[in-house]
Amino acid sequence: MFLGDCRLDDFWLEYACTLRTASLRNLRGCLSHHLRWLAMQGMCWRRADHNDLHRYLRALVDRQLADATLGLYRWALAHLYHWAHRAGHRNDNPAAALSPMRRRPRTLRWVPTREQVQHMLQAPNVRTNRGVRDRCILELLYATGMRAAELLSLQTWQIACASRCITITGKGDRERLVIFGQEATYWLERYLRQARPGLIAQGTGYAASSRGTSSLFVHPTPGLRLNYMALWRMVRRHGQRAGYPLFTPHVFRHAFATHCHDAGMDLAALQILLGHANINTTTIYLRTSLEKLRALLERHHPRGLHYQPFERVQRGNGSR
C-alpha cells in the first residue's frame, strides 16, 4: 500500500470498491505524498494532529499549487482520517475541522482572443483522418464550452446534428443541453462520415461496420480509446504549431465563456450552458470584460489617461 504500511490495506480495499479508477489514482498519489511528508517530520498518520495537517496544507500552499489541487489533497486527508477514526485506529479525526485553504481568488490565467482561437482552429491538417478528428474536437470544444471529460465521454447516439444539440451529463451527474453552431456541425458531420470509420479501421484492422465502438471520438489504436492525456497532447501540439503554447482543452472553455459574455450574453444563460451549480463560479469570466470596460473608461473619461491635472491651490498661504 502506501510506503509499505500494511495497516492501510483495509483502507485501500474499502475505497477501491466505491471510487472510480481516476479517483483511486488521485487518492493514492495524494496520500503517498502526505505520508512521505509526515515521515520527513518524524511522524506517522496515527499520531498526526490537527496542527500537523494544517502545517502540511500550508506547505502545499507555499508551493503555489492550484486551488483545485489543494482541494484534492484536502479531500484525500478527509478520507484517510475519517476511515482511521471509524476503524478504531485513532480516537479522533484531525481532518474534521480543516478549513479550505484557498491560495488566491479564482481568476482566469490566460484567455485567447477571437483571432487567436480562429488561428488555433486552423492548425490541424484536415487532409488526414486524424486532422479532421482534431479539427472537429477543437471546433466542438469552442462551440459548446464543454469540459474535456464531457467531450471524451460522448457517445454517437448523443449527437443530434439536425437540431445541433447534445445532451450531456456533467459534474454531479447534472444533465444539460449544449448547442453548437453551423461550423461545428460541418466538421462533426465530416468526421462521422469520413474520418471516424477510417480511424476505427486503422486501429482495429477491421472495417468500421464490423467492429467498432460507440464512443464519438476514437484514437487509431487497438483499444480505440481517446483518453485525456492524448487529448491534452493533441491540443498542445496544435497550439505550439499555431504559436500559442498555453492552449489546453480547458482554455477553449474559458474562451467560450469570455467571448459569449463579451458579446452580451447574461450570466444566468452562461451558467446554464457551462453547467455551473453556483453562479459565483461563472463570475470569474467577468474579469476580461471589466478590463475592457476599464480601458474604455480610461480612454474616454475626462479624467482618464489623457487627464492633465490643474494646478492645485496650496492651502495655508492665504489663497482659497
C-alpha positions in Angstrom: 0.0 0.0 0.0 1.4 3.5 0.9 5.1 3.3 1.8 4.7 -0.3 2.8 2.3 0.4 5.7 0.2 -2.8 5.8 -2.2 -1.3 8.3 -3.6 0.8 5.4 -4.5 -2.2 3.3 -8.0 -2.2 4.7 -8.4 1.5 3.9 -7.4 0.8 0.3 -9.7 -2.2 -0.1 -12.7 -0.3 1.3 -12.4 2.7 -1.1 -11.3 0.5 -4.1 -14.9 -0.7 -4.2 -16.5 2.7 -4.1 -14.3 5.2 -6.1 -13.6 5.4 -9.8 -10.2 4.5 -11.2 -9.1 8.1 -11.6 -10.2 8.9 -8.1 -8.3 6.0 -6.7 -5.2 7.1 -8.6 -5.6 10.6 -7.2 -6.1 9.3 -3.7 -3.0 7.1 -3.8 -0.8 9.9 -5.1 -2.0 12.5 -2.5 -1.8 10.2 0.4 1.6 8.9 -0.6 2.9 12.5 -0.7 1.3 13.1 2.7 2.9 10.1 4.3 6.3 11.0 2.9 5.9 14.5 4.4 5.0 13.1 7.8 8.0 10.7 7.7 10.3 13.6 7.0 8.8 15.3 10.1 9.4 12.2 12.2 5.7 11.5 12.5 3.2 9.0 11.2 -0.5 9.2 10.3 -1.6 7.6 13.6 -0.1 10.4 15.7 -0.6 13.5 13.5 -2.9 16.1 15.0 -4.9 19.0 13.5 -1.9 21.4 13.7 0.3 18.9 11.8 -2.3 18.7 9.0 -2.7 22.5 8.9 1.1 22.8 8.5 1.1 20.2 5.7 -1.6 22.1 3.8 0.2 25.4 4.4 3.3 23.8 2.9 1.3 22.9 -0.2 0.0 26.5 -0.4 3.6 27.8 -0.3 4.4 25.6 -3.3 1.9 27.7 -5.4 -0.3 24.8 -6.2 -3.6 25.4 -7.9 -6.7 25.7 -5.8 -8.2 22.6 -7.4 -5.0 20.6 -6.5 -5.2 21.9 -2.9 -8.8 20.8 -2.7 -7.7 17.3 -3.9 -5.1 17.0 -1.2 -7.6 18.1 1.5 -10.2 15.6 0.1 -7.6 12.8 0.4 -6.8 13.7 4.0 -10.5 13.7 4.9 -10.9 10.2 3.5 -7.9 8.8 5.4 -8.6 10.3 8.8 -12.3 9.7 8.7 -11.6 6.0 8.0 -8.9 5.8 10.7 -11.3 7.2 13.3 -14.2 5.0 12.2 -12.0 1.9 12.1 -10.7 2.5 15.6 -7.1 3.3 14.6 -7.4 6.8 16.1 -9.5 8.3 18.9 -10.1 11.5 16.9 -10.4 12.8 13.4 -7.9 15.6 13.0 -9.2 16.4 9.5 -12.7 17.1 10.5 -12.1 20.7 11.3 -9.8 21.5 8.4 -10.9 24.7 6.6 -10.4 25.2 2.9 -7.1 27.0 2.2 -7.7 28.9 -1.0 -4.4 30.3 -2.3 -6.0 33.2 -4.1 -9.3 34.3 -5.6 -10.2 32.3 -8.7 -9.3 34.1 -11.8 -8.5 33.2 -15.4 -4.8 32.9 -16.2 -5.0 33.4 -19.9 -7.9 33.8 -22.3 -7.1 33.9 -26.1 -8.7 36.5 -28.3 -11.1 35.5 -31.1 -8.4 35.9 -33.7 -6.1 33.6 -31.7 -8.8 30.9 -31.4 -9.5 31.2 -35.1 -5.8 30.7 -35.9 -5.7 27.7 -33.5 -8.7 26.1 -35.1 -7.0 26.1 -38.5 -3.9 24.4 -37.1 -4.8 20.7 -37.8 -4.0 19.2 -41.2 -7.5 18.3 -42.4 -6.2 16.3 -45.4 -5.8 13.3 -42.9 -8.4 11.5 -40.9 -6.7 12.4 -37.7 -6.5 16.0 -38.7 -10.3 16.0 -39.4 -10.9 14.5 -36.0 -8.7 17.1 -34.3 -10.4 20.0 -36.1 -13.8 18.6 -35.1 -12.7 18.3 -31.4 -11.4 21.8 -31.3 -14.5 23.2 -33.0 -16.8 21.4 -30.6 -14.8 22.5 -27.5 -15.0 26.1 -28.6 -18.6 25.9 -29.9 -20.0 24.4 -26.7 -17.7 25.2 -23.8 -17.9 21.7 -22.5 -15.4 20.1 -20.2 -12.7 17.8 -21.6 -14.2 14.9 -19.6 -17.6 15.6 -21.0 -16.3 15.5 -24.6 -14.4 12.3 -24.1 -17.4 10.5 -22.7 -19.7 11.5 -25.6 -21.4 8.6 -27.5 -22.5 8.7 -31.1 -26.2 8.3 -30.1 -26.0 11.6 -28.0 -25.3 13.7 -31.1 -28.2 15.3 -33.0 -26.6 17.1 -36.0 -30.1 18.1 -37.4 -31.0 20.0 -34.2 -27.4 20.9 -33.4 -27.5 20.0 -29.8 -26.0 17.4 -27.4 -27.4 16.2 -24.1 -24.5 15.5 -21.7 -24.1 14.6 -18.1 -21.6 16.8 -16.3 -20.3 17.2 -12.8 -22.6 15.9 -10.1 -24.5 13.9 -12.7 -26.3 17.1 -13.7 -27.7 16.8 -17.2 -27.7 19.7 -19.5 -28.2 20.6 -23.2 -25.3 22.1 -25.1 -25.9 23.7 -28.5 -23.3 24.2 -31.3 -23.3 26.2 -34.5 -23.0 25.5 -38.2 -19.2 25.4 -38.4 -19.0 22.7 -35.7 -21.9 20.9 -37.4 -19.9 20.8 -40.7 -16.8 19.3 -39.1 -18.8 16.9 -37.0 -20.7 15.5 -40.0 -17.4 15.3 -41.9 -15.7 13.5 -39.1 -18.6 11.0 -38.7 -18.8 10.4 -42.5 -15.1 10.3 -43.3 -12.6 10.3 -40.5 -14.2 8.2 -37.8 -14.6 5.0 -39.9 -11.1 5.3 -41.2 -9.6 5.7 -37.7 -11.6 2.7 -36.4 -10.3 0.6 -39.4 -6.8 1.8 -38.8 -6.9 1.0 -35.1 -8.6 -2.4 -35.3 -7.6 -3.7 -38.7 -11.3 -4.3 -39.5 -13.9 -2.4 -41.3 -15.7 0.1 -39.1 -19.0 -1.6 -39.8 -17.9 -5.0 -38.5 -16.1 -3.9 -35.4 -16.1 -0.6 -33.6 -17.2 1.4 -30.6 -20.0 3.7 -29.7 -17.6 6.4 -28.4 -17.8 9.5 -30.6 -14.1 10.4 -30.7 -11.7 7.5 -31.2 -7.9 7.0 -31.4 -6.3 4.8 -34.1 -5.1 2.2 -31.6 -6.4 -1.3 -30.9 -8.4 -0.1 -27.9 -9.8 2.9 -29.9 -9.9 4.9 -26.7 -9.1 8.6 -26.7 -8.0 9.5 -23.1 -7.4 12.8 -21.6 -3.6 12.8 -21.9 -3.9 12.0 -25.7 -6.4 14.9 -26.0 -4.1 17.2 -23.9 -1.1 16.4 -26.0 -3.0 16.9 -29.2 -4.2 20.4 -28.2 -0.8 21.4 -27.0 0.8 20.2 -30.2 -1.5 22.2 -32.4 -1.2 25.2 -30.0 2.6 25.1 -30.4 2.2 24.9 -34.2 -0.1 27.9 -34.2 2.3 29.8 -31.9 0.1 29.6 -28.7 1.8 27.1 -26.4 -0.5 27.9 -23.5 -3.5 26.3 -25.2 -5.1 23.4 -23.3 -8.6 21.8 -23.7 -9.9 23.9 -20.8 -8.7 27.1 -22.4 -11.4 26.6 -25.0 -14.0 26.6 -22.2 -12.6 29.8 -20.9 -12.6 31.3 -24.4 -16.2 30.2 -25.0 -17.5 31.8 -21.8 -15.5 35.0 -22.1 -16.3 35.6 -25.7 -20.0 34.9 -25.1 -20.1 37.3 -22.2 -18.3 40.0 -24.1 -20.8 39.7 -26.8 -23.7 40.4 -24.4 -24.8 37.0 -23.0 -26.1 37.3 -19.4 -24.5 35.3 -16.6 -27.7 33.2 -16.0 -27.7 31.9 -19.5 -23.9 31.4 -19.4 -24.3 29.4 -16.2 -26.7 27.0 -17.8 -24.5 26.5 -20.8 -21.4 25.8 -18.7 -23.2 23.6 -16.3 -22.2 25.5 -13.2 -24.1 24.7 -10.0 -23.2 28.1 -8.5 -23.3 31.3 -10.4 -20.3 32.6 -8.4 -18.2 30.2 -10.5 -19.5 31.8 -13.6 -18.4 35.3 -12.4 -14.7 34.5 -12.9 -15.3 35.2 -16.6 -16.2 38.8 -15.8 -12.6 39.7 -15.4 -11.8 40.2 -19.1 -14.9 42.3 -19.6 -14.1 44.5 -16.7 -10.6 45.1 -18.0 -12.0 46.1 -21.4 -14.5 48.5 -19.7 -11.7 49.9 -17.6 -9.6 50.6 -20.7 -12.6 52.3 -22.4 -13.2 54.4 -19.3 -9.5 55.5 -19.1 -9.6 56.4 -22.8 -12.8 58.4 -22.9 -13.4 59.8 -19.4 -12.3 63.5 -18.9 -10.0 62.3 -16.1 -8.7 59.2 -17.8 -5.3 58.5 -19.3 -5.1 61.9 -21.0 -6.2 63.9 -18.0 -3.9 66.9 -17.2 -4.4 67.9 -13.6 -5.0 71.5 -12.9 -2.6 73.4 -10.6 -3.9 72.8 -7.1 -4.1 75.8 -4.8 -1.9 75.4 -1.8 -3.8 76.0 1.4 -2.3 78.0 4.2 -0.9 80.8 2.1 -3.9 83.0 2.2 -5.4 81.6 -1.1 -8.7 79.8 -1.3 
